[in-house]
Amino acid sequence: MVVAKSCTECGNNEHFSKEVAPGELLPVGGLHGAKYRVVVCGACGFTRWFVAERFLALVKEKFEALQ
């Protein structure tokens, strides 16, 4: 996953990323077994969590779309 955007908190564009299992920290509900991509800003530490791309079809199946 390539992050092309600047950090929404500090504007820096140096990011670090790793795919992780949610463990006990996040409620996974219908996404049991899914992996998440964590992206951390190298300047301020602002952290974002994304569902790994290969699990997006499951998200679309288990969650309702926002209008």
C-alpha positions as CSV (number, residue, x, y, z in Angstrom):
1,M,0.0,0.0,0.0
2,V,1.4,3.3,-1.0
3,V,0.4,6.4,1.0
4,A,0.6,9.4,-1.3
5,K,-1.2,11.9,1.0
6,S,0.3,14.1,3.6
7,C,-0.4,13.5,7.2
8,T,-3.7,15.1,8.2
9,E,-2.2,16.2,11.5
10,C,1.2,17.7,10.6
11,G,1.4,17.7,6.8
12,N,4.5,15.4,6.7
13,N,4.7,12.7,4.0
14,E,7.0,10.2,5.7
15,H,4.9,7.2,6.6
16,F,5.6,3.7,8.0
17,S,3.2,0.8,7.5
18,K,2.7,-2.8,8.7
19,E,0.0,-5.4,8.4
20,V,-1.2,-6.7,11.8
21,A,-3.9,-8.9,13.4
22,P,-6.3,-6.9,15.6
23,G,-5.9,-9.1,18.6
24,E,-8.0,-7.9,21.5
25,L,-7.7,-4.2,20.7
26,L,-10.3,-3.8,18.0
27,P,-13.8,-5.3,17.7
28,V,-13.7,-7.3,14.6
29,G,-17.3,-8.5,14.5
30,G,-18.1,-9.8,11.0
31,L,-14.4,-9.4,10.0
32,H,-13.1,-12.3,12.2
33,G,-9.7,-13.3,10.9
34,A,-9.2,-10.1,8.9
35,K,-5.8,-8.3,8.9
36,Y,-5.3,-4.5,9.2
37,R,-2.8,-2.2,7.7
38,V,-1.5,0.3,10.3
39,V,0.0,3.5,8.8
40,V,2.0,5.8,11.2
41,C,3.3,9.3,10.4
42,G,7.1,9.4,10.9
43,A,7.0,12.9,12.1
44,C,4.1,13.2,14.6
45,G,3.1,9.6,15.2
46,F,-0.5,10.0,14.0
47,T,-1.8,6.5,13.3
48,R,-4.5,5.2,10.9
49,W,-5.9,1.7,10.7
50,F,-7.1,0.3,7.4
51,V,-8.7,-3.1,6.6
52,A,-6.2,-5.0,4.4
53,E,-7.2,-4.7,0.8
54,R,-7.8,-8.5,0.4
55,F,-10.6,-8.2,3.0
56,L,-12.5,-5.4,1.4
57,A,-15.0,-7.7,-0.3
58,L,-15.9,-9.1,3.2
59,V,-16.4,-5.5,4.5
60,K,-18.8,-4.9,1.6
61,E,-20.7,-8.1,2.4
62,K,-20.9,-7.7,6.2
63,F,-21.3,-3.9,6.7
64,E,-24.0,-1.5,5.4
65,A,-23.0,1.2,3.0
66,L,-23.2,4.9,4.1
67,Q,-25.1,7.2,1.8
